[in-house]
């Protein structure tokens, strides 16, 4: 017999439990998207009923970890949107190269592909030694994977193509060692990345940055939460610093928009006042 799907009221109960028991605030996330992913997990794990599902999430820490992993979106790749990385390589990072030290915040870093991509760019521009990348995510499970710096070898052909399209001139395979079915990225790249948990919904600013990247995360938030997160980024960004968002995201509707000027063709804005 097929289980009835979890309804809106039950989704609200689960979100309330998450906040009360674990301090995870999902209340500003797109409800339709959350509901779809919760129902997918509920069907996949064949839990006998909603009461059991709710109890398992609240009382079983291992299952809670699985739950968070499944309802947060972790789709990423290295040098995704090569035009964006070309703009970082040719415009943004060379300008930041005049600073004595560069602090970069990568919010919603998922399994870390973007963090290693930025580390490679910094290395090629001889800026890695004076840079630090703070790669944060809500989900501890994906951060554990990111910190290992190991990705499937099957993805390397695509990543290498992205890298070349973004202006990369080196042999991409020089940045990793093949180990069985995995590519392990060089320690030198990982050495300048700090992976840590950070909840964009409830946590505060924790440093001043010259570049903040949060690509394809805001699309899963409602408008109020988007406003809140953009204000957090503005508060965390130095004068003349850069803010980068995903291809379907913008700051145009927000209160911070008047302080920023967009780079041509890419979703990158510079703080001008």
C-alpha positions in Angstrom: 0.0 0.0 0.0 1.3 3.4 -0.9 1.8 5.9 1.9 -0.1 9.2 1.8 2.2 12.1 1.0 3.2 14.5 3.7 1.0 17.6 3.6 1.8 21.3 4.2 0.7 21.2 7.9 3.1 18.2 8.5 5.9 20.0 6.8 5.4 22.9 9.2 5.6 20.5 12.1 8.9 19.0 10.9 10.4 22.5 10.4 9.3 23.5 13.9 10.9 20.3 15.3 14.2 21.1 13.5 14.3 24.5 14.9 13.4 23.4 18.5 15.6 20.3 18.6 18.6 21.2 16.5 18.5 25.0 15.9 18.2 24.5 12.2 15.9 27.2 10.8 14.3 26.2 7.4 11.3 28.5 7.8 12.3 30.9 5.0 13.1 28.2 2.5 10.8 27.6 -0.5 8.0 25.4 0.9 7.2 23.7 -2.4 10.9 22.7 -2.9 11.2 21.5 0.7 8.0 19.5 0.6 9.0 17.8 -2.7 12.4 16.7 -1.2 10.9 15.6 2.1 8.3 13.5 0.3 11.0 12.0 -1.8 12.9 10.9 1.3 9.8 9.7 3.0 8.9 7.4 0.1 12.5 6.3 -0.5 13.0 5.1 3.1 9.5 3.5 3.4 8.8 4.9 6.9 5.5 3.3 8.1 3.8 6.7 8.8 4.3 10.4 9.5 4.5 10.0 13.3 7.3 7.4 13.0 9.1 9.7 10.4 8.8 12.7 12.8 10.0 10.7 15.8 13.0 9.3 13.8 14.2 12.7 12.7 13.8 14.1 16.3 15.4 11.2 18.2 17.8 9.5 15.8 20.9 11.7 15.3 22.2 9.6 12.4 18.8 9.8 10.6 18.6 13.5 11.3 22.0 13.8 9.5 20.6 11.9 6.5 17.4 14.1 6.5 19.4 17.3 6.4 21.6 15.9 3.6 18.6 15.0 1.5 16.6 18.2 1.9 19.4 20.6 1.2 20.4 21.0 -2.4 23.9 19.8 -3.2 24.3 20.1 -7.0 27.7 21.6 -8.0 30.7 21.0 -10.3 34.1 22.5 -10.8 34.4 25.7 -12.9 30.6 25.6 -13.4 29.6 28.4 -15.8 33.0 29.0 -17.3 32.2 32.6 -18.3 31.7 33.4 -14.6 35.2 31.9 -13.7 36.7 33.8 -16.7 35.4 37.1 -15.1 36.9 36.1 -11.8 40.2 35.2 -13.5 40.5 38.3 -15.7 38.7 41.1 -13.7 37.8 40.4 -10.1 40.9 38.5 -8.7 43.5 40.7 -10.4 41.9 43.8 -8.8 41.9 42.1 -5.4 45.5 41.1 -6.0 46.5 44.7 -5.0 45.2 44.0 -1.4 47.7 42.8 1.2 45.4 39.9 2.0 42.3 38.4 0.3 39.5 36.9 2.3 36.9 35.0 0.3 33.6 33.7 1.6 32.0 30.9 -0.3 28.5 30.5 1.2 26.6 27.3 0.5 29.8 25.5 -0.7 28.2 22.0 -0.8 30.7 19.3 -1.5 33.5 21.8 -2.2 34.0 21.7 -6.0 33.7 25.5 -6.3 36.1 26.1 -3.4 38.8 24.0 -5.1 38.1 25.8 -8.4 38.7 29.2 -6.7 41.9 27.8 -5.1 43.2 26.8 -8.5 42.5 30.3 -9.9 44.3 31.9 -7.0 47.3 29.6 -7.5 47.5 30.4 -11.2 47.4 34.2 -10.4 50.1 33.8 -7.8 47.6 35.0 -5.1 47.0 31.7 -3.2 49.7 32.4 -0.5 48.0 35.7 0.5 44.4 34.4 0.4 42.0 32.5 2.6 38.8 30.8 1.4 36.1 30.3 4.0 33.8 27.6 2.6 30.6 27.3 4.6 27.5 25.2 4.4 24.5 24.3 6.6 25.0 20.6 6.1 27.9 18.9 8.1 27.8 15.8 5.9 28.7 17.6 2.7 31.4 19.6 4.5 33.1 16.3 5.6 33.2 15.2 2.0 34.5 18.6 0.8 37.3 18.6 3.4 38.5 15.2 1.9 39.1 16.9 -1.5 38.2 13.7 -3.3 35.8 13.5 -6.3 34.9 10.8 -8.8 37.4 10.4 -11.6 34.4 10.1 -13.9 33.8 13.9 -13.5 37.3 15.0 -14.4 36.8 15.1 -18.2 33.9 17.6 -17.7 35.7 19.6 -15.1 38.8 19.8 -17.3 36.7 21.1 -20.2 35.1 23.7 -17.9 38.5 24.7 -16.7 39.9 25.2 -20.2 36.7 27.2 -21.2 37.3 29.4 -18.2 40.8 30.4 -19.4 42.8 27.6 -17.8 46.1 27.0 -19.5 47.7 24.2 -17.4 47.1 20.4 -17.6 44.1 20.1 -15.3 45.3 16.6 -14.1 48.3 18.3 -12.5 46.0 19.5 -9.7 45.0 16.0 -8.5 46.3 12.5 -8.1 44.2 9.5 -9.4 43.5 7.1 -6.6 41.4 4.1 -7.7 38.2 5.6 -8.9 38.8 9.0 -7.2 40.7 12.2 -7.9 42.4 13.5 -4.8 43.2 17.2 -5.1 46.6 18.5 -4.0 47.1 19.5 -0.4 48.4 22.9 -1.4 44.9 23.8 -2.8 43.1 22.5 0.4 45.6 24.3 2.7 44.0 27.7 2.0 40.4 26.6 2.5 38.6 26.5 5.8 35.4 24.4 5.7 32.9 25.1 8.5 29.2 25.1 9.2 27.2 28.3 8.9 23.5 28.8 8.7 22.6 31.7 6.5 19.2 31.9 8.1 20.3 32.3 11.7 24.0 32.9 12.0 25.7 36.3 11.9 28.6 37.8 10.0 31.9 36.4 11.1 34.6 38.4 9.2 35.1 41.1 6.6 35.6 39.8 3.0 36.8 41.1 -0.3 34.8 38.6 -2.3 31.6 36.7 -1.3 30.2 34.0 -3.6 26.7 32.4 -3.0 25.7 30.8 -6.2 22.3 29.0 -6.7 21.4 29.1 -3.1 19.0 32.1 -2.9 16.7 30.6 -5.4 15.6 28.1 -2.7 14.7 31.0 -0.3 11.6 33.1 -0.1 11.8 36.8 -0.7 12.0 37.8 3.0 14.9 35.5 3.6 16.6 36.6 0.4 16.5 40.2 1.7 17.9 39.1 5.1 20.8 37.1 3.5 21.7 39.9 1.1 21.9 42.3 4.0 24.2 39.8 5.8 26.5 39.7 2.8 26.5 43.5 2.5 27.4 43.8 6.2 30.3 41.2 5.6 31.7 42.8 2.5 34.5 45.4 2.4 34.2 48.6 0.5 34.9 47.9 -3.2 34.5 44.2 -2.5 32.6 41.8 -4.9 29.4 39.8 -4.5 28.7 36.9 -6.9 25.4 35.1 -7.2 24.0 32.4 -9.4 22.7 32.8 -13.0 19.0 33.1 -11.9 19.7 35.3 -8.9 19.9 39.1 -8.5 20.2 41.9 -6.0 18.0 44.3 -8.0 14.9 44.0 -5.8 16.9 44.5 -2.5 17.7 47.5 -0.3 21.4 47.0 -0.9 21.1 47.3 -4.7 21.9 51.1 -4.8 25.3 50.5 -3.2 26.4 48.1 -6.0 27.4 48.2 -9.6 27.1 45.1 -11.8 29.9 43.8 -13.9 28.9 43.4 -17.5 27.4 40.0 -18.5 28.0 38.2 -15.2 26.1 38.1 -11.9 28.9 39.8 -10.1 28.4 43.2 -8.3 31.0 45.6 -6.9 30.3 47.5 -3.7 30.8 51.1 -4.7 29.5 53.0 -1.6 
